[in-house]
Amino acid sequence: MKDIKEKFKQKSEELGKEIKEILANHGEKEISSVKIRQLYQGMRGMPGLVSETSLLDPINGIRFRGFSIPELKEKLPTAEEGDEPLPEGLFYLMLIGELPSDKEVEEISNAMGRRSQIPKHVFNTIDELPIETHPMTQFVTGIMAMQTESIFAKAYKKGINKKDYWEYTFEDVTNLISRLPRLAAYIYRRKYRKGEHIEPNPELDWAGNFAHMLGFDNKEFRELMRLYLTIHADHEGGNASAHTTHLVGSTLSDPYLSFAGGMNSLAGPLHGLANQEVIRWIEQMRKEIGDGLPTKEQIENYVKQTLDAGKVVPGYGHAVLRQTDPRFTAQMNFAKEHLPDDDLVNVVWRIYDVVPDILKDLGKVKNPWPNVDAHSGALLVHYGLEEYEFYTVLFGVARSLGVLASLCWDRALGLPLERPKSLTTKRIKEIINGEEEV
Ligand SMILES: CC(C)(COP(=O)(O)OP(=O)(O)OC[C@H]1O[C@@H](n2cnc3c(N)ncnc32)[C@H](O)[C@@H]1OP(=O)(O)O)[C@@H](O)C(=O)NCCC(=O)NCCS
């Protein structure tokens, strides 16, 4: 990783200089105004932070350093056995801002293999939790237990120059990303496979090895993992898990503490937990109307029942997107190629035919189209990963790539403690009445 670290240093120094100039010459330029509704409605559309790794367009979806998901598929290095992008390559792209060569991706894969050791006390800590503990709680507990390994925290305690923060962060970030598949696989095997653990295979890439340690040793599943971990890696900086990681990191908490914070955000049903909700919701539908492919009418009735019960249709809608999520489409294309006749996948596709029109008719849903979570579970179930409570952990392993690459940038650019201003409703009323300035 030495060369990659050196390249990151060079890139971040260049950008650091540019940002100084931007601030000196344009720091007072207004780019947006804030509306009262944005204060009450989750700051939607309010620019509030900078994140270099990706940018979300409401219609075209996510672009990682300018590259769309189909472009990543075309341009990122793949494993020899397949044609899905290697997530290590995306990590490089987000970190450095350029497409990696095959050799650079191989260097990251190898380094991740070498750095994946987890101290025993982490496993012991997880083993103390009741087996029924939600996998996300086990995951966050494991990350917190691993904080003993933070190089940043140790160096900070000794005393370091703030110009060097990024170096220790970089080391923590690469170690943590390397260890996460092992931690996640440990939790999976502990909870669902009688604690029969599988040693890593040093020959495999990061995602392939994850599939192997989970216990799914076939080429198609390894390919699915490569795709899955790539498309879930980042969704610009304002989503809850990315923003939480950034916010906690802005206090100079080390990458382990920061990432654990982000994962607690991901564990919410409006964010990363939606993927398990989708499968649970479809299972319930099938219980009510039987297996096999439901008719459009049956789906319509079931959706209406969900809405009448005051619930949301999981896997549909998005805070920013206003079209079918390209991450949904990427998974649909994978399914068309590898498992076009799968029952559950066909149910997901039929739901896609029906739900958008119903949500449009409600008149209030800003985005009636499916998001990433609407499809992911059906693919996993096909290959035998049916324990849907675990799905958010997979999402979390993937999300580490984006939010931790961003954390390297936060430290390299010396971004300060985040501390926005909050107002009371009393103050807002005073502003409305012209009695107070903001
Ligand atoms: C993702 C989500 C939280 C975005 O929330 P948002 O930005 O507030 O969405 P909107 O502005 O479109 O919401 C406006 C209204 O439509 C409703 N709505 C949005 N998505 C809906 C859905 N999938 N099913 C039913 N109603 C929905 C909202 O609950 C809200 O209703 P309210 O005014 O009665 O409170 C929301 O679409 C949702 O809950 N989706 C289902 C869960 C999900 O798939 N999450 C994963 C996201 S990647």
The ligand as an SDF file (V2000), in Angstrom:
LIG
                    3D

 48 50  0  0  0  0  0  0  0  0999 V2000
  -36.5670    6.3550    1.7340 C   0  0  0  0  0  0  0  0  0  0  0  0
  -37.5890    7.2140    2.4310 C   0  0  0  0  0  0  0  0  0  0  0  0
  -37.3260    7.1690    3.9460 C   0  0  0  0  0  0  0  0  0  0  0  0
  -37.4520    8.6520    1.9330 C   0  0  0  0  0  0  0  0  0  0  0  0
  -38.2400    9.4570    2.7520 O   0  0  0  0  0  0  0  0  0  0  0  0
  -38.6870   10.9230    2.3090 P   0  0  0  0  0  0  0  0  0  0  0  0
  -37.5620   11.6440    1.6730 O   0  0  0  0  0  0  0  0  0  0  0  0
  -39.3080   11.5490    3.5190 O   0  0  0  0  0  0  0  0  0  0  0  0
  -39.7600   10.5830    1.1960 O   0  0  0  0  0  0  0  0  0  0  0  0
  -40.9090   11.5160    0.6040 P   0  0  0  0  0  0  0  0  0  0  0  0
  -40.5400   12.9520    0.7160 O   0  0  0  0  0  0  0  0  0  0  0  0
  -41.2430   10.9810   -0.7310 O   0  0  0  0  0  0  0  0  0  0  0  0
  -42.1110   11.2490    1.6130 O   0  0  0  0  0  0  0  0  0  0  0  0
  -43.3430   11.9100    1.4400 C   0  0  0  0  0  0  0  0  0  0  0  0
  -44.4390   11.0160    1.9460 C   0  0  0  0  0  0  0  0  0  0  0  0
  -44.4840    9.8170    1.1470 O   0  0  0  0  0  0  0  0  0  0  0  0
  -44.4100    8.6910    1.9690 C   0  0  0  0  0  0  0  0  0  0  0  0
  -43.6240    7.6340    1.3260 N   0  0  0  0  0  0  0  0  0  0  0  0
  -42.3600    7.7290    0.8530 C   0  0  0  0  0  0  0  0  0  0  0  0
  -41.9470    6.5310    0.4120 N   0  0  0  0  0  0  0  0  0  0  0  0
  -42.9650    5.6620    0.6150 C   0  0  0  0  0  0  0  0  0  0  0  0
  -43.1290    4.2730    0.4020 C   0  0  0  0  0  0  0  0  0  0  0  0
  -42.1490    3.5180   -0.0710 N   0  0  0  0  0  0  0  0  0  0  0  0
  -44.3050    3.7150    0.7470 N   0  0  0  0  0  0  0  0  0  0  0  0
  -45.3070    4.4700    1.2570 C   0  0  0  0  0  0  0  0  0  0  0  0
  -45.1970    5.7880    1.5080 N   0  0  0  0  0  0  0  0  0  0  0  0
  -44.0340    6.3760    1.1960 C   0  0  0  0  0  0  0  0  0  0  0  0
  -43.6760    9.1770    3.1940 C   0  0  0  0  0  0  0  0  0  0  0  0
  -43.8760    8.2920    4.3020 O   0  0  0  0  0  0  0  0  0  0  0  0
  -44.2750   10.5470    3.3860 C   0  0  0  0  0  0  0  0  0  0  0  0
  -45.5460   10.3910    3.9550 O   0  0  0  0  0  0  0  0  0  0  0  0
  -46.1140   11.4140    5.0840 P   0  0  0  0  0  0  0  0  0  0  0  0
  -46.0700   12.7590    4.4370 O   0  0  0  0  0  0  0  0  0  0  0  0
  -47.4680   10.9120    5.3710 O   0  0  0  0  0  0  0  0  0  0  0  0
  -45.1700   11.3170    6.2360 O   0  0  0  0  0  0  0  0  0  0  0  0
  -39.0310    6.7200    2.1350 C   0  0  0  0  0  0  0  0  0  0  0  0
  -39.2410    6.7330    0.7400 O   0  0  0  0  0  0  0  0  0  0  0  0
  -39.3140    5.3420    2.6980 C   0  0  0  0  0  0  0  0  0  0  0  0
  -39.6720    5.2260    3.8760 O   0  0  0  0  0  0  0  0  0  0  0  0
  -39.1260    4.2440    1.8720 N   0  0  0  0  0  0  0  0  0  0  0  0
  -39.3160    2.9090    2.3170 C   0  0  0  0  0  0  0  0  0  0  0  0
  -38.1040    2.4380    3.1120 C   0  0  0  0  0  0  0  0  0  0  0  0
  -36.9070    2.2160    2.2050 C   0  0  0  0  0  0  0  0  0  0  0  0
  -37.0050    1.5690    1.1820 O   0  0  0  0  0  0  0  0  0  0  0  0
  -35.7490    2.7200    2.6410 N   0  0  0  0  0  0  0  0  0  0  0  0
  -34.5000    2.5400    1.9110 C   0  0  0  0  0  0  0  0  0  0  0  0
  -34.0140    3.7970    1.3230 C   0  0  0  0  0  0  0  0  0  0  0  0
  -32.6000    3.5360    0.3000 S   0  0  0  0  0  0  0  0  0  0  0  0
  1  2  1  0
  2  3  1  0
  2  4  1  0
  2 36  1  0
  4  5  1  0
  5  6  1  0
  6  7  2  0
  6  8  1  0
  6  9  1  0
  9 10  1  0
 10 11  2  0
 10 12  1  0
 10 13  1  0
 13 14  1  0
 14 15  1  0
 15 16  1  0
 15 30  1  0
 16 17  1  0
 17 18  1  0
 17 28  1  0
 18 19  1  0
 18 27  1  0
 19 20  2  0
 20 21  1  0
 21 22  1  0
 21 27  2  0
 22 23  1  0
 22 24  2  0
 24 25  1  0
 25 26  2  0
 26 27  1  0
 28 29  1  0
 28 30  1  0
 30 31  1  0
 31 32  1  0
 32 33  2  0
 32 34  1  0
 32 35  1  0
 36 37  1  0
 36 38  1  0
 38 39  2  0
 38 40  1  0
 40 41  1  0
 41 42  1  0
 42 43  1  0
 43 44  2  0
 43 45  1  0
 45 46  1  0
 46 47  1  0
 47 48  1  0
M  END
$$$$
